[in-house]
Amino acid sequence: MRVSEYYNLNRGQGTLDFVDVDTVMDVPVYIDPSTIRHLSDDWGKECIQMLTTFFDSVLDAVRHGDKSRSDYLLGNLGEPNETHLGISKGKSAGRGFGKQMSEDFAAKLAKSQAAKSGLIEDLEDTAFFIDRVDKDIVSDITTNIIRGPLITYTRQMAAAFGIPLEEGVDSGPVWNAQALKWEIGLTELPIADGEKLLLVPKVIVRRDLHLSRSDYYKNHLVPTLQSEEEADPRSKLVTVLKSGKKKVFRKDVEGKYGSTKPDVTRETLKRPSVYRHFKEIKAEIAPDVISHSELSEANSTPPPDYQALLQAVIGTPTGNAEANNYHARVEALLTALFYPSLAMPEMEHEIHDGRKRIDITYTNNAKDGFFGFLTRHKIPAQYVFVECKNYGREVANPELDQISSRFSPLRGKFGILACRSFKDKDRFLSRCRDTALDHRGFVVALDDGDMEKLVTDVTASINWVPPFPPPAQPTVPPRVENYPLLHERLKLLVS
């Protein structure tokens, strides 16, 4: 039974920010530290600090031969069954990092020339150079290190969806990035099927790690070895083609140098610049976040039904009695539509010491598309705000002033005002433009018809197929994250 079913959330995976795991079995996706390193929000920065300080402490202990310190650091890594991620057969059972594995990991890291030489700098590197370490182990270790932020996130999601929390739950070891030590205490967490539950944001999981050993081997190390052989007049791997060009075939390189993890480690230690260059390239490329379709396939859940979500919104009766339902249904629709650009929705977010509230606050993790466009064009949008007005009457200046008063250069100055309809839409859009020109922020107003247009654009992008026969001029496929309606409305604000 999935979390959404266990707690009767009436939500599908597409409308949930977290992985809707089975409360007993595991889902074959993994927390990827490289994906976390590309998060720019406060939650992501906290996780990055924990990952960096923990693994730096481990490497420092290894390089100084401080066994007691490394044993302490790694010995507190347990089996994170509470996330239900990975590849256990049957009930979640810590297929990864148990006590024996932590001892083996510490011993291998202590003996590793890659660690001593500085080739291993981050946790992800261990999957390249430490035997029996792969995505499952890296994910388990990462879970342990960021357990504190995951507890915070779980409680945030519990508050949003009414998931009950139990007091006095053992937190498990929590890494203190300032004191550089583990701490254990009691906290509040959901208990499902008798076991504590940690929810994990979709944006930090993948089916495979961003840093791929096969990618490194095939596209970086092997080409380097080929070039070295071609330049060596004594090489027996060189074949002279009919054209007179020298050629070294990949299969011959693999035959001479091998392709196992020890082989890759040995050859990389001789050429550390190749691996460092590989990491530099990957660091510049934001990892692809797991898509709705990929997660549906991995988790055996249906993809978002955008039409059903839209009908729930526009079918809500107007008026104050249905305001909460409208609010929740708008959040469900926008969460599905704007993923993965916007994530971690927080409902009724308090600012100014609780004197003001924002209906929905999203974290903007977009690197491209419309929400990435905002950041690139210096429009503060670390967070995107949504106010929901289920009025049966016209929204006017007070509602516009309300959302603009939530803006700040630090929080963000872009928001969406969701409402039902306008008597004079052009007039209200002109008011939004006045707000922008007065430097009070950028507000995009969306009524029921606009919501329908967003859904139409997104589904058209998902279902797009290349024209046949191909036109003379190449056709650029539409992208979900571009949201042309939002671009159109933003242009009206600044033109």
HELIX and SHEET records of a PDB file:
HELIX    1   1 VAL A    3  TYR A    6  1                                   4    
HELIX    2   2 GLN A   13  THR A   15  5                                   3    
HELIX    3   3 PRO A   33  ILE A   36  1                                   4    
HELIX    4   4 ASP A   42  ARG A   63  1                                  22    
HELIX    5   5 LYS A   67  GLY A   75  1                                   9    
HELIX    6   6 ASN A   81  THR A   83  5                                   3    
HELIX    7   7 LYS A   99  LYS A  111  1                                  13    
HELIX    8   8 GLN A  113  SER A  117  1                                   5    
HELIX    9   9 LEU A  123  ASP A  125  5                                   3    
HELIX   10  10 THR A  126  PHE A  129  1                                   4    
HELIX   11  11 LYS A  135  ILE A  145  1                                  11    
HELIX   12  12 ARG A  147  PHE A  161  1                                  15    
HELIX   13  13 LYS A  202  ILE A  204  5                                   3    
HELIX   14  14 ARG A  213  TYR A  216  1                                   4    
HELIX   15  15 TYR A  217  LEU A  221  3                                   5    
HELIX   16  16 VAL A  222  ALA A  231  1                                  10    
HELIX   17  17 ARG A  250  TYR A  257  1                                   8    
HELIX   18  18 LYS A  261  LYS A  270  1                                  10    
HELIX   19  19 PRO A  272  GLU A  284  1                                  13    
HELIX   20  20 HIS A  292  ASN A  299  1                                   8    
HELIX   21  21 TYR A  306  ILE A  314  1                                   9    
HELIX   22  22 ASN A  320  GLU A  322  5                                   3    
HELIX   23  23 ALA A  323  PHE A  338  1                                  16    
HELIX   24  24 GLY A  369  ARG A  376  1                                   8    
HELIX   25  25 ASN A  397  SER A  404  1                                   8    
HELIX   26  26 LYS A  425  LEU A  437  1                                  13    
HELIX   27  27 ASP A  448  ASN A  463  1                                  16    
HELIX   28  28 VAL A  480  ASN A  482  5                                   3    
HELIX   29  29 PRO A  484  VAL A  494  1                                  11    
SHEET    1   A 2 TYR A  30  ILE A  31  0                                        
SHEET    2   A 2 VAL A 205  ARG A 206 -1                                        
SHEET    1   B 2 GLU A 166  ASP A 170  0                                        
SHEET    2   B 2 LEU A 186  LEU A 189 -1                                        
SHEET    1   C 2 VAL A 174  ASN A 176  0                                        
SHEET    2   C 2 LYS A 181  GLU A 183 -1                                        
SHEET    1   D 2 ILE A 191  ALA A 192  0                                        
SHEET    2   D 2 GLU A 195  LYS A 196 -1                                        
SHEET    1   E 2 VAL A 238  VAL A 240  0                                        
SHEET    2   E 2 LYS A 246  VAL A 248 -1                                        
SHEET    1   F 5 LEU A 342  ILE A 351  0                                        
SHEET    2   F 5 LYS A 356  ASN A 364 -1                                        
SHEET    3   F 5 TYR A 383  LYS A 389 -1                                        
SHEET    4   F 5 PHE A 414  CYS A 419  1                                        
SHEET    5   F 5 PHE A 442  LEU A 446  1                                        
END                                                                             
